[in-house]
Structures are given as C-alpha cells and as structure tokens.
Amino acid sequence: MKFTILGTPQPKQSARFRTVKAGDRTFVKSYQKKSVVENERNIAFDIKSKLPTGFKPYDGPLKVTMLFVFPPLTSWPKRMKNDFDTGATIYKATKPDLDNISKPTLDAMQGVVFMNDSQIVEMHCTKIFGPVPMIEIEVKPLEG
C-alpha cells in the first residue's frame, strides 16, 4: 500500500513539561506543542482518506519505506542549483534527523494502517530535496 502526503515534512519534537498546581499539590505535566499535534492529525486524516473502503489495519510484521522530500534551499550555490535543475538527487544530510521526521508519520498511521508501530520489523527512510515537498510511504506486509 502506497501513500503520498503533500507538504514539507515536519519533525516531532520532544514532549514539553510544565508544573501544575492543583489545590495543595504540585505535579509535572507533559504536553506537545499545538503545531506538532495538528501535523500528526493532518497526516492521519490524509492517510484515512486514501484507504480503500472497509480497510482493516495490518496486524502482522511489516516493512515500511519512507521518502521525505524537502524544498530546495535558496542559499544553495549556483553549482547545487544547476545540479538540482538537471534532476540530480541531492540528499538532505542536515536536521531534522530520520528518527524525529518519521515519528509523526508512524504515530499517525498507528491504529489506521497498522495496529502498533512495533509491528514494523524492517524500515528504510531517505531524505532528499525535490521540487514538490512531500512524504511518500509504502507499507508492505511480510510473510512469517
């Protein structure tokens, strides 16, 4: 099963913490920024809209392949811009890292495409620059 989600990939940042007072007690509460929650919600909605009618989430071992496409940088030197314009693959070897960039996508697919992300036994991720920012996802069930 393949999905394409248009838009610049956004990383999932670490949870934030704040101190909350409730009566005479004080405790620490964790939360995610609103933009992080909305990004994950939008990804889930986009994926749900592309699933076939009656789709049941996978419940066995899975292989996931993800391609993260980022917009070209305006600060590139002419040589890189020329390479990009001629169709050369330019890898994004800067932040965000693959772990944080794949988290919101995997979390959004949990319960929708697969039951739990622990089912993923093989994963391949790539970050590149391209003319159309997007995330391409392929999920394949594995035998066994």
FIDRENDO-662072 format. One record per atom (N, C-alpha, C): chain; z, y, x; atom name; residue number from 1. Coordinates in Angstrom, 3 decimals. Layout:
BEGIN
+----+----------+----------+----------+----+-----+
| ch |       zz |       yy |       xx | at |   i |
+----+----------+----------+----------+----+-----+
|  A |        Z |        Y |        X | CA | NUM |
...
+----+----------+----------+----------+----+-----+
//
This chain:
BEGIN
+----+----------+----------+----------+----+-----+
| ch |       zz |       yy |       xx | at |   i |
+----+----------+----------+----------+----+-----+
|  A |    0.000 |   -1.161 |    0.846 |  N |   1 |
|  A |    0.000 |    0.000 |    0.000 | CA |   1 |
|  A |    0.000 |    1.234 |    0.899 |  C |   1 |
|  A |   -0.883 |    2.186 |    0.588 |  N |   2 |
|  A |   -1.014 |    3.390 |    1.395 | CA |   2 |
|  A |   -0.742 |    4.636 |    0.558 |  C |   2 |
|  A |   -0.116 |    5.637 |    1.214 |  N |   3 |
|  A |    0.182 |    6.914 |    0.581 | CA |   3 |
|  A |   -0.191 |    8.037 |    1.533 |  C |   3 |
|  A |   -0.613 |    9.158 |    0.980 |  N |   4 |
|  A |   -0.807 |   10.381 |    1.750 | CA |   4 |
|  A |   -0.028 |   11.482 |    1.059 |  C |   4 |
|  A |    0.848 |   12.122 |    1.821 |  N |   5 |
|  A |    1.655 |   13.213 |    1.297 | CA |   5 |
|  A |    1.229 |   14.477 |    2.032 |  C |   5 |
|  A |    0.640 |   15.405 |    1.308 |  N |   6 |
|  A |    0.156 |   16.632 |    1.929 | CA |   6 |
|  A |    1.305 |   17.601 |    2.199 |  C |   6 |
|  A |    1.176 |   18.360 |    3.287 |  N |   7 |
|  A |    2.197 |   19.336 |    3.667 | CA |   7 |
|  A |    2.733 |   19.033 |    5.050 |  C |   7 |
|  A |    3.295 |   20.033 |    5.686 |  N |   8 |
|  A |    3.850 |   19.878 |    7.030 | CA |   8 |
|  A |    5.093 |   19.001 |    6.978 |  C |   8 |
|  A |    5.143 |   17.932 |    7.783 |  N |   9 |
|  A |    6.324 |   17.058 |    7.810 | CA |   9 |
|  A |    7.585 |   17.842 |    8.192 |  C |   9 |
|  A |    8.668 |   17.597 |    7.472 |  N |  10 |
|  A |    9.947 |   18.273 |    7.722 | CA |  10 |
|  A |   10.991 |   17.249 |    8.152 |  C |  10 |
|  A |   11.762 |   17.545 |    9.197 |  N |  11 |
|  A |   12.797 |   16.598 |    9.644 | CA |  11 |
|  A |   14.006 |   16.619 |    8.714 |  C |  11 |
|  A |   14.786 |   15.560 |    8.790 |  N |  12 |
|  A |   16.053 |   15.517 |    8.061 | CA |  12 |
|  A |   17.140 |   15.876 |    9.060 |  C |  12 |
|  A |   17.811 |   16.952 |    8.791 |  N |  13 |
|  A |   18.850 |   17.407 |    9.697 | CA |  13 |
|  A |   20.147 |   16.661 |    9.417 |  C |  13 |
|  A |   21.038 |   16.689 |   10.388 |  N |  14 |
|  A |   22.337 |   16.052 |   10.225 | CA |  14 |
|  A |   23.111 |   16.713 |    9.092 |  C |  14 |
|  A |   24.006 |   15.948 |    8.509 |  N |  15 |
|  A |   24.839 |   16.485 |    7.436 | CA |  15 |
|  A |   25.702 |   17.616 |    7.981 |  C |  15 |
|  A |   25.979 |   18.563 |    7.123 |  N |  16 |
|  A |   26.857 |   19.685 |    7.470 | CA |  16 |
|  A |   28.216 |   19.416 |    6.823 |  C |  16 |
|  A |   29.247 |   20.067 |    7.362 |  N |  17 |
|  A |   30.602 |   19.840 |    6.865 | CA |  17 |
|  A |   31.274 |   21.169 |    6.557 |  C |  17 |
|  A |   32.156 |   21.146 |    5.553 |  N |  18 |
|  A |   32.951 |   22.325 |    5.242 | CA |  18 |
|  A |   34.329 |   21.880 |    4.770 |  C |  18 |
|  A |   35.296 |   22.763 |    4.915 |  N |  19 |
|  A |   36.655 |   22.490 |    4.480 | CA |  19 |
|  A |   36.817 |   22.994 |    3.052 |  C |  19 |
|  A |   37.366 |   22.146 |    2.207 |  N |  20 |
|  A |   37.542 |   22.481 |    0.791 | CA |  20 |
|  A |   39.022 |   22.362 |    0.447 |  C |  20 |
|  A |   39.534 |   23.367 |   -0.244 |  N |  21 |
|  A |   40.928 |   23.318 |   -0.709 | CA |  21 |
|  A |   40.936 |   22.975 |   -2.184 |  C |  21 |
|  A |   41.755 |   22.014 |   -2.541 |  N |  22 |
|  A |   41.913 |   21.607 |   -3.937 | CA |  22 |
|  A |   43.422 |   21.552 |   -4.216 |  C |  22 |
|  A |   43.911 |   22.605 |   -4.826 |  N |  23 |
|  A |   45.355 |   22.671 |   -5.072 | CA |  23 |
|  A |   46.089 |   22.829 |   -3.758 |  C |  23 |
|  A |   46.986 |   21.894 |   -3.477 |  N |  24 |
|  A |   47.733 |   21.949 |   -2.223 | CA |  24 |
|  A |   47.138 |   21.036 |   -1.146 |  C |  24 |
|  A |   45.976 |   20.462 |   -1.440 |  N |  25 |
|  A |   45.330 |   19.563 |   -0.463 | CA |  25 |
|  A |   44.100 |   20.229 |    0.134 |  C |  25 |
|  A |   43.830 |   19.885 |    1.389 |  N |  26 |
|  A |   42.634 |   20.356 |    2.077 | CA |  26 |
|  A |   41.897 |   19.129 |    2.595 |  C |  26 |
|  A |   40.590 |   19.078 |    2.372 |  N |  27 |
|  A |   39.805 |   17.956 |    2.871 | CA |  27 |
|  A |   38.440 |   18.450 |    3.332 |  C |  27 |
|  A |   37.746 |   17.598 |    4.081 |  N |  28 |
|  A |   36.430 |   17.932 |    4.612 | CA |  28 |
|  A |   35.369 |   17.297 |    3.727 |  C |  28 |
|  A |   34.361 |   18.087 |    3.361 |  N |  29 |
|  A |   33.284 |   17.608 |    2.507 | CA |  29 |
|  A |   31.969 |   17.736 |    3.265 |  C |  29 |
|  A |   31.141 |   16.703 |    3.189 |  N |  30 |
|  A |   29.831 |   16.772 |    3.846 | CA |  30 |
|  A |   28.762 |   17.112 |    2.810 |  C |  30 |
|  A |   27.688 |   17.766 |    3.279 |  N |  31 |
|  A |   26.601 |   18.137 |    2.387 | CA |  31 |
|  A |   25.309 |   18.300 |    3.180 |  C |  31 |
|  A |   24.182 |   18.285 |    2.494 |  N |  32 |
|  A |   22.868 |   18.542 |    3.088 | CA |  32 |
|  A |   22.395 |   19.916 |    2.617 |  C |  32 |
|  A |   21.634 |   20.600 |    3.474 |  N |  33 |
|  A |   21.057 |   21.880 |    3.059 | CA |  33 |
|  A |   20.123 |   21.639 |    1.873 |  C |  33 |
|  A |   20.007 |   22.636 |    1.018 |  N |  34 |
|  A |   19.185 |   22.533 |   -0.187 | CA |  34 |
|  A |   17.733 |   22.195 |    0.151 |  C |  34 |
|  A |   17.179 |   22.790 |    1.219 |  N |  35 |
|  A |   15.782 |   22.547 |    1.597 | CA |  35 |
|  A |   15.550 |   21.084 |    1.995 |  C |  35 |
|  A |   16.555 |   20.459 |    2.617 |  N |  36 |
|  A |   16.444 |   19.057 |    3.023 | CA |  36 |
|  A |   16.417 |   18.159 |    1.785 |  C |  36 |
|  A |   17.293 |   18.440 |    0.826 |  N |  37 |
|  A |   17.367 |   17.649 |   -0.407 | CA |  37 |
|  A |   16.077 |   17.812 |   -1.215 |  C |  37 |
|  A |   15.583 |   19.041 |   -1.320 |  N |  38 |
|  A |   14.351 |   19.296 |   -2.075 | CA |  38 |
|  A |   13.145 |   18.618 |   -1.429 |  C |  38 |
|  A |   13.057 |   18.628 |   -0.097 |  N |  39 |
|  A |   11.947 |   17.975 |    0.600 | CA |  39 |
|  A |   11.923 |   16.480 |    0.284 |  C |  39 |
|  A |   13.073 |   15.847 |    0.364 |  N |  40 |
|  A |   13.160 |   14.408 |    0.077 | CA |  40 |
|  A |   12.799 |   14.123 |   -1.380 |  C |  40 |
|  A |   13.253 |   14.968 |   -2.287 |  N |  41 |
|  A |   12.958 |   14.813 |   -3.713 | CA |  41 |
|  A |   11.456 |   14.951 |   -3.971 |  C |  41 |
|  A |   10.815 |   15.914 |   -3.302 |  N |  42 |
|  A |    9.377 |   16.124 |   -3.460 | CA |  42 |
|  A |    8.571 |   14.938 |   -2.938 |  C |  42 |
|  A |    9.000 |   14.384 |   -1.812 |  N |  43 |
|  A |    8.313 |   13.205 |   -1.256 | CA |  43 |
|  A |    8.418 |   12.045 |   -2.244 |  C |  43 |
|  A |    9.626 |   11.816 |   -2.774 |  N |  44 |
|  A |    9.825 |   10.714 |   -3.724 | CA |  44 |
|  A |    8.963 |   10.904 |   -4.964 |  C |  44 |
|  A |    8.903 |   12.129 |   -5.486 |  N |  45 |
|  A |    8.096 |   12.408 |   -6.667 | CA |  45 |
|  A |    6.619 |   12.148 |   -6.381 |  C |  45 |
|  A |    6.141 |   12.601 |   -5.214 |  N |  46 |
|  A |    4.739 |   12.406 |   -4.825 | CA |  46 |
|  A |    4.403 |   10.919 |   -4.734 |  C |  46 |
|  A |    5.288 |   10.152 |   -4.123 |  N |  47 |
|  A |    5.051 |    8.712 |   -3.979 | CA |  47 |
|  A |    5.079 |    8.018 |   -5.337 |  C |  47 |
|  A |    6.058 |    8.353 |   -6.179 |  N |  48 |
|  A |    6.145 |    7.739 |   -7.516 | CA |  48 |
|  A |    4.877 |    7.984 |   -8.319 |  C |  48 |
|  A |    4.311 |    9.170 |   -8.176 |  N |  49 |
|  A |    3.105 |    9.499 |   -8.943 | CA |  49 |
|  A |    1.885 |    8.705 |   -8.482 |  C |  49 |
|  A |    1.942 |    8.128 |   -7.288 |  N |  50 |
|  A |    0.806 |    7.381 |   -6.748 | CA |  50 |
|  A |    0.959 |    5.869 |   -6.882 |  C |  50 |
|  A |    2.091 |    5.414 |   -7.371 |  N |  51 |
|  A |    2.315 |    3.973 |   -7.534 | CA |  51 |
|  A |    1.571 |    3.456 |   -8.759 |  C |  51 |
|  A |    1.079 |    2.213 |   -8.689 |  N |  52 |
|  A |    0.437 |    1.629 |   -9.874 | CA |  52 |
|  A |    1.465 |    1.420 |  -10.997 |  C |  52 |
|  A |    0.999 |    1.451 |  -12.219 |  N |  53 |
|  A |    1.865 |    1.256 |  -13.377 | CA |  53 |
|  A |    2.556 |   -0.104 |  -13.278 |  C |  53 |
|  A |    3.858 |   -0.115 |  -13.523 |  N |  54 |
|  A |    4.617 |   -1.362 |  -13.501 | CA |  54 |
|  A |    4.976 |   -1.853 |  -12.109 |  C |  54 |
|  A |    4.793 |   -1.030 |  -11.083 |  N |  55 |
|  A |    5.106 |   -1.452 |   -9.707 | CA |  55 |
|  A |    6.591 |   -1.739 |   -9.569 |  C |  55 |
|  A |    6.903 |   -2.861 |   -8.936 |  N |  56 |
|  A |    8.280 |   -3.241 |   -8.639 | CA |  56 |
|  A |    8.498 |   -3.085 |   -7.133 |  C |  56 |
|  A |    9.595 |   -2.461 |   -6.716 |  N |  57 |
|  A |    9.846 |   -2.276 |   -5.282 | CA |  57 |
|  A |    9.857 |   -3.611 |   -4.531 |  C |  57 |
|  A |    9.303 |   -3.575 |   -3.314 |  N |  58 |
|  A |    9.297 |   -4.768 |   -2.462 | CA |  58 |
|  A |   10.739 |   -5.176 |   -2.174 |  C |  58 |
|  A |   10.963 |   -6.504 |   -2.068 |  N |  59 |
|  A |   12.316 |   -6.963 |   -1.760 | CA |  59 |
|  A |   12.381 |   -7.878 |   -0.543 |  C |  59 |
|  A |   11.284 |   -8.018 |    0.195 |  N |  60 |
|  A |   11.281 |   -8.847 |    1.395 | CA |  60 |
|  A |   11.056 |   -8.010 |    2.646 |  C |  60 |
|  A |   10.817 |   -8.688 |    3.783 |  N |  61 |
|  A |   10.589 |   -7.965 |    5.040 | CA |  61 |
|  A |    9.295 |   -7.139 |    4.991 |  C |  61 |
|  A |    9.340 |   -5.956 |    5.618 |  N |  62 |
|  A |    8.217 |   -5.025 |    5.559 | CA |  62 |
|  A |    7.820 |   -4.487 |    6.928 |  C |  62 |
|  A |    6.545 |   -4.129 |    7.024 |  N |  63 |
|  A |    6.022 |   -3.394 |    8.175 | CA |  63 |
|  A |    5.621 |   -2.014 |    7.649 |  C |  63 |
|  A |    6.080 |   -0.954 |    8.318 |  N |  64 |
|  A |    5.768 |    0.417 |    7.901 | CA |  64 |
|  A |    5.066 |    1.133 |    9.054 |  C |  64 |
|  A |    3.955 |    1.769 |    8.733 |  N |  65 |
|  A |    3.214 |    2.575 |    9.693 | CA |  65 |
|  A |    3.150 |    3.993 |    9.138 |  C |  65 |
|  A |    3.547 |    4.975 |    9.971 |  N |  66 |
|  A |    3.535 |    6.366 |    9.529 | CA |  66 |
|  A |    2.823 |    7.244 |   10.553 |  C |  66 |
|  A |    1.981 |    8.127 |   10.049 |  N |  67 |
|  A |    1.288 |    9.114 |   10.876 | CA |  67 |
|  A |    1.712 |   10.490 |   10.377 |  C |  67 |
|  A |    2.311 |   11.268 |   11.267 |  N |  68 |
|  A |    2.753 |   12.619 |   10.938 | CA |  68 |
|  A |    1.769 |   13.596 |   11.559 |  C |  68 |
|  A |    1.108 |   14.397 |   10.728 |  N |  69 |
|  A |    0.093 |   15.336 |   11.187 | CA |  69 |
|  A |    0.640 |   16.758 |   11.027 |  C |  69 |
|  A |    0.695 |   17.485 |   12.134 |  N |  70 |
|  A |    1.212 |   18.845 |   12.172 | CA |  70 |
|  A |    0.068 |   19.834 |   12.361 |  C |  70 |
|  A |    0.223 |   21.071 |   11.871 |  N |  71 |
|  A |   -0.831 |   22.067 |   12.049 | CA |  71 |
|  A |   -0.939 |   22.478 |   13.519 |  C |  71 |
|  A |   -2.129 |   22.874 |   13.974 |  N |  72 |
|  A |   -2.293 |   23.309 |   15.366 | CA |  72 |
|  A |   -1.478 |   24.585 |   15.627 |  C |  72 |
|  A |   -1.092 |   24.773 |   16.878 |  N |  73 |
|  A |   -0.297 |   25.941 |   17.252 | CA |  73 |
|  A |   -1.187 |   27.116 |   17.617 |  C |  73 |
|  A |   -0.811 |   28.284 |   17.189 |  N |  74 |
|  A |   -1.586 |   29.488 |   17.535 | CA |  74 |
|  A |   -1.393 |   29.853 |   19.002 |  C |  74 |
|  A |   -0.343 |   29.337 |   19.632 |  N |  75 |
|  A |   -0.057 |   29.662 |   21.029 | CA |  75 |
|  A |   -0.800 |   28.769 |   22.030 |  C |  75 |
|  A |   -1.608 |   27.832 |   21.543 |  N |  76 |
|  A |   -2.335 |   26.952 |   22.455 | CA |  76 |
|  A |   -3.288 |   27.750 |   23.344 |  C |  76 |
|  A |   -3.478 |   27.283 |   24.589 |  N |  77 |
|  A |   -4.511 |   27.893 |   25.431 | CA |  77 |
|  A |   -5.908 |   27.518 |   24.921 |  C |  77 |
|  A |   -6.921 |   28.250 |   25.361 |  N |  78 |
|  A |   -8.296 |   28.022 |   24.888 | CA |  78 |
|  A |   -8.752 |   26.585 |   25.088 |  C |  78 |
|  A |   -8.386 |   25.979 |   26.213 |  N |  79 |
|  A |   -8.808 |   24.608 |   26.500 | CA |  79 |
|  A |   -8.313 |   23.646 |   25.419 |  C |  79 |
|  A |   -7.039 |   23.795 |   25.031 |  N |  80 |
|  A |   -6.495 |   22.906 |   23.986 | CA |  80 |
|  A |   -7.150 |   23.182 |   22.637 |  C |  80 |
|  A |   -7.390 |   24.460 |   22.338 |  N |  81 |
|  A |   -8.060 |   24.799 |   21.082 | CA |  81 |
|  A |   -9.461 |   24.204 |   21.039 |  C |  81 |
|  A |  -10.163 |   24.258 |   22.164 |  N |  82 |
|  A |  -11.507 |   23.669 |   22.243 | CA |  82 |
|  A |  -11.454 |   22.158 |   22.066 |  C |  82 |
|  A |  -10.484 |   21.509 |   22.730 |  N |  83 |
|  A |  -10.317 |   20.050 |   22.584 | CA |  83 |
|  A |  -10.057 |   19.700 |   21.120 |  C |  83 |
|  A |   -9.184 |   20.458 |   20.475 |  N |  84 |
|  A |   -8.841 |   20.226 |   19.076 | CA |  84 |
|  A |  -10.081 |   20.395 |   18.192 |  C |  84 |
|  A |  -10.825 |   21.461 |   18.435 |  N |  85 |
|  A |  -12.019 |   21.742 |   17.631 | CA |  85 |
|  A |  -13.104 |   20.683 |   17.786 |  C |  85 |
|  A |  -13.126 |   19.983 |   18.931 |  N |  86 |
|  A |  -14.131 |   18.942 |   19.146 | CA |  86 |
|  A |  -13.651 |   17.575 |   18.663 |  C |  86 |
|  A |  -12.446 |   17.527 |   18.067 |  N |  87 |
|  A |  -11.974 |   16.278 |   17.473 | CA |  87 |
|  A |  -11.103 |   15.427 |   18.363 |  C |  87 |
|  A |  -10.660 |   15.948 |   19.505 |  N |  88 |
|  A |   -9.787 |   15.176 |   20.392 | CA |  88 |
|  A |   -8.424 |   14.972 |   19.719 |  C |  88 |
|  A |   -7.799 |   13.835 |   19.972 |  N |  89 |
|  A |   -6.459 |   13.576 |   19.460 | CA |  89 |
|  A |   -5.459 |   14.265 |   20.373 |  C |  89 |
|  A |   -4.657 |   15.148 |   19.806 |  N |  90 |
|  A |   -3.627 |   15.835 |   20.570 | CA |  90 |
|  A |   -2.283 |   15.416 |   19.995 |  C |  90 |
|  A |   -1.507 |   14.696 |   20.820 |  N |  91 |
|  A |   -0.211 |   14.189 |   20.380 | CA |  91 |
|  A |    0.837 |   15.287 |   20.425 |  C |  91 |
|  A |    1.762 |   15.244 |   19.498 |  N |  92 |
|  A |    2.857 |   16.221 |   19.448 | CA |  92 |
|  A |    4.053 |   15.617 |   20.161 |  C |  92 |
|  A |    4.272 |   16.031 |   21.401 |  N |  93 |
|  A |    5.352 |   15.486 |   22.216 | CA |  93 |
|  A |    6.553 |   16.429 |   22.250 |  C |  93 |
|  A |    6.750 |   17.172 |   21.170 |  N |  94 |
|  A |    7.888 |   18.082 |   21.058 | CA |  94 |
|  A |    8.642 |   17.770 |   19.774 |  C |  94 |
|  A |    9.752 |   18.478 |   19.574 |  N |  95 |
|  A |   10.547 |   18.270 |   18.366 | CA |  95 |
|  A |    9.734 |   18.590 |   17.125 |  C |  95 |
|  A |   10.050 |   17.976 |   16.009 |  N |  96 |
|  A |   11.156 |   17.062 |   15.759 | CA |  96 |
|  A |   10.863 |   15.651 |   16.282 |  C |  96 |
|  A |   11.948 |   14.935 |   16.605 |  N |  97 |
|  A |   11.762 |   13.570 |   17.104 | CA |  97 |
|  A |   11.418 |   12.626 |   15.950 |  C |  97 |
|  A |   10.894 |   11.457 |   16.317 |  N |  98 |
|  A |   10.431 |   10.500 |   15.300 | CA |  98 |
|  A |   11.549 |   10.033 |   14.376 |  C |  98 |
|  A |   12.747 |    9.899 |   14.912 |  N |  99 |
|  A |   13.863 |    9.445 |   14.095 | CA |  99 |
|  A |   14.124 |   10.420 |   12.947 |  C |  99 |
|  A |   14.236 |   11.700 |   13.269 |  N | 100 |
|  A |   14.545 |   12.697 |   12.235 | CA | 100 |
|  A |   13.364 |   13.000 |   11.325 |  C | 100 |
|  A |   12.140 |   12.825 |   11.823 |  N | 101 |
|  A |   10.971 |   13.116 |   10.991 | CA | 101 |
|  A |   10.682 |   11.962 |   10.016 |  C | 101 |
|  A |   11.072 |   10.742 |   10.386 |  N | 102 |
|  A |   10.814 |    9.601 |    9.498 | CA | 102 |
|  A |   11.919 |    9.404 |    8.451 |  C | 102 |
|  A |   13.124 |    9.916 |    8.708 |  N | 103 |
|  A |   14.254 |    9.712 |    7.785 | CA | 103 |
|  A |   13.988 |   10.179 |    6.358 |  C | 103 |
|  A |   13.515 |   11.422 |    6.153 |  N | 104 |
|  A |   13.337 |   11.831 |    4.751 | CA | 104 |
|  A |   12.311 |   10.994 |    4.002 |  C | 104 |
|  A |   11.269 |   10.550 |    4.700 |  N | 105 |
|  A |   10.233 |    9.737 |    4.064 | CA | 105 |
|  A |   10.791 |    8.365 |    3.698 |  C | 105 |
|  A |   11.502 |    7.743 |    4.626 |  N | 106 |
|  A |   12.083 |    6.424 |    4.354 | CA | 106 |
|  A |   13.140 |    6.513 |    3.256 |  C | 106 |
|  A |   13.976 |    7.545 |    3.310 |  N | 107 |
|  A |   15.007 |    7.703 |    2.273 | CA | 107 |
|  A |   14.378 |    7.926 |    0.901 |  C | 107 |
|  A |   13.279 |    8.680 |    0.859 |  N | 108 |
|  A |   12.598 |    8.938 |   -0.419 | CA | 108 |
|  A |   11.972 |    7.665 |   -0.988 |  C | 108 |
|  A |   11.544 |    6.741 |   -0.127 |  N | 109 |
|  A |   10.901 |    5.510 |   -0.588 | CA | 109 |
|  A |   11.910 |    4.446 |   -1.012 |  C | 109 |
|  A |   13.173 |    4.616 |   -0.593 |  N | 110 |
|  A |   14.197 |    3.631 |   -0.923 | CA | 110 |
|  A |   14.443 |    3.603 |   -2.422 |  C | 110 |
|  A |   14.365 |    2.426 |   -3.013 |  N | 111 |
|  A |   14.525 |    2.256 |   -4.452 | CA | 111 |
|  A |   13.243 |    2.523 |   -5.225 |  C | 111 |
|  A |   12.210 |    3.024 |   -4.540 |  N | 112 |
|  A |   10.933 |    3.329 |   -5.184 | CA | 112 |
|  A |    9.859 |    2.364 |   -4.689 |  C | 112 |
|  A |    9.676 |    2.291 |   -3.371 |  N | 113 |
|  A |    8.672 |    1.403 |   -2.773 | CA | 113 |
|  A |    9.329 |    0.113 |   -2.282 |  C | 113 |
|  A |   10.550 |    0.223 |   -1.782 |  N | 114 |
|  A |   11.314 |   -0.949 |   -1.347 | CA | 114 |
|  A |   12.758 |   -0.759 |   -1.776 |  C | 114 |
|  A |   13.498 |   -1.858 |   -1.810 |  N | 115 |
|  A |   14.873 |   -1.795 |   -2.291 | CA | 115 |
|  A |   15.779 |   -1.068 |   -1.306 |  C | 115 |
|  A |   15.636 |   -1.391 |   -0.006 |  N | 116 |
|  A |   16.505 |   -0.805 |    1.009 | CA | 116 |
|  A |   15.727 |   -0.692 |    2.312 |  C | 116 |
|  A |   15.960 |    0.376 |    3.075 |  N | 117 |
|  A |   15.206 |    0.531 |    4.315 | CA | 117 |
|  A |   15.589 |   -0.489 |    5.390 |  C | 117 |
|  A |   16.635 |   -1.273 |    5.145 |  N | 118 |
|  A |   16.981 |   -2.348 |    6.076 | CA | 118 |
|  A |   15.944 |   -3.479 |    6.026 |  C | 118 |
|  A |   15.079 |   -3.480 |    5.002 |  N | 119 |
|  A |   14.003 |   -4.482 |    4.897 | CA | 119 |
|  A |   12.904 |   -4.245 |    5.924 |  C | 119 |
|  A |   12.859 |   -3.052 |    6.509 |  N | 120 |
|  A |   11.811 |   -2.734 |    7.482 | CA | 120 |
|  A |   12.144 |   -3.436 |    8.796 |  C | 120 |
|  A |   11.286 |   -4.378 |    9.156 |  N | 121 |
|  A |   11.505 |   -5.144 |   10.378 | CA | 121 |
|  A |   10.524 |   -4.750 |   11.484 |  C | 121 |
|  A |    9.496 |   -4.010 |   11.113 |  N | 122 |
|  A |    8.516 |   -3.532 |   12.081 | CA | 122 |
|  A |    8.067 |   -2.143 |   11.642 |  C | 122 |
|  A |    8.057 |   -1.201 |   12.615 |  N | 123 |
|  A |    7.693 |    0.163 |   12.262 | CA | 123 |
|  A |    6.911 |    0.789 |   13.410 |  C | 123 |
|  A |    5.863 |    1.548 |   13.050 |  N | 124 |
|  A |    5.058 |    2.255 |   14.042 | CA | 124 |
|  A |    4.869 |    3.686 |   13.547 |  C | 124 |
|  A |    5.259 |    4.667 |   14.353 |  N | 125 |
|  A |    5.149 |    6.077 |   13.976 | CA | 125 |
|  A |    4.391 |    6.841 |   15.052 |  C | 125 |
|  A |    3.576 |    7.793 |   14.633 |  N | 126 |
|  A |    2.811 |    8.634 |   15.546 | CA | 126 |
|  A |    2.870 |   10.071 |   15.048 |  C | 126 |
|  A |    2.997 |   11.022 |   16.010 |  N | 127 |
|  A |    2.954 |   12.454 |   15.683 | CA | 127 |
|  A |    1.741 |   13.056 |   16.383 |  C | 127 |
|  A |    0.879 |   13.704 |   15.609 |  N | 128 |
|  A |   -0.297 |   14.358 |   16.174 | CA | 128 |
|  A |   -0.493 |   15.730 |   15.525 |  C | 128 |
|  A |   -1.396 |   16.504 |   16.104 |  N | 129 |
|  A |   -1.831 |   17.747 |   15.486 | CA | 129 |
|  A |   -3.141 |   17.473 |   14.774 |  C | 129 |
|  A |   -3.346 |   18.091 |   13.617 |  N | 130 |
|  A |   -4.572 |   17.887 |   12.864 | CA | 130 |
|  A |   -4.874 |   19.085 |   11.983 |  C | 130 |
|  A |   -6.087 |   19.140 |   11.444 |  N | 131 |
|  A |   -6.476 |   20.287 |   10.623 | CA | 131 |
|  A |   -5.741 |   20.355 |    9.276 |  C | 131 |
|  A |   -5.317 |   19.200 |    8.760 |  N | 132 |
|  A |   -4.607 |   19.163 |    7.471 | CA | 132 |
|  A |   -3.236 |   18.524 |    7.693 |  C | 132 |
|  A |   -2.143 |   19.315 |    7.609 |  N | 133 |
|  A |   -0.802 |   18.743 |    7.780 | CA | 133 |
|  A |   -0.495 |   17.747 |    6.667 |  C | 133 |
|  A |    0.032 |   16.587 |    7.052 |  N | 134 |
|  A |    0.318 |   15.544 |    6.066 | CA | 134 |
|  A |    1.126 |   14.424 |    6.689 |  C | 134 |
|  A |    1.538 |   13.506 |    5.838 |  N | 135 |
|  A |    2.152 |   12.256 |    6.270 | CA | 135 |
|  A |    1.327 |   11.137 |    5.650 |  C | 135 |
|  A |    0.829 |   10.224 |    6.485 |  N | 136 |
|  A |    0.139 |    9.031 |    5.988 | CA | 136 |
|  A |    1.087 |    7.854 |    6.186 |  C | 136 |
|  A |    1.283 |    7.086 |    5.137 |  N | 137 |
|  A |    2.227 |    5.969 |    5.151 | CA | 137 |
|  A |    1.514 |    4.709 |    4.692 |  C | 137 |
|  A |    1.760 |    3.621 |    5.398 |  N | 138 |
|  A |    1.286 |    2.319 |    4.958 | CA | 138 |
|  A |    2.467 |    1.358 |    4.982 |  C | 138 |
|  A |    2.690 |    0.673 |    3.874 |  N | 139 |
|  A |    3.769 |   -0.303 |    3.755 | CA | 139 |
|  A |    3.126 |   -1.651 |    3.461 |  C | 139 |
|  A |    3.433 |   -2.644 |    4.307 |  N | 140 |
|  A |    2.895 |   -3.992 |    4.133 | CA | 140 |
|  A |    4.022 |   -5.010 |    4.078 |  C | 140 |
|  A |    4.021 |   -5.862 |    3.048 |  N | 141 |
|  A |    4.987 |   -6.954 |    3.043 | CA | 141 |
|  A |    4.608 |   -7.991 |    4.111 |  C | 141 |
|  A |    5.606 |   -8.571 |    4.756 |  N | 142 |
|  A |    5.383 |   -9.599 |    5.764 | CA | 142 |
|  A |    5.810 |  -10.943 |    5.208 |  C | 142 |
|  A |    5.148 |  -11.966 |    5.656 |  N | 143 |
|  A |    5.495 |  -13.328 |    5.236 | CA | 143 |
|  A |    6.724 |  -13.780 |    6.017 |  C | 143 |
|  A |    7.587 |  -14.506 |    5.357 |  N | 144 |
|  A |    8.700 |  -15.083 |    6.086 | CA | 144 |
|  A |   10.008 |  -14.781 |    5.566 |  C | 144 |
+----+----------+----------+----------+----+-----+
//
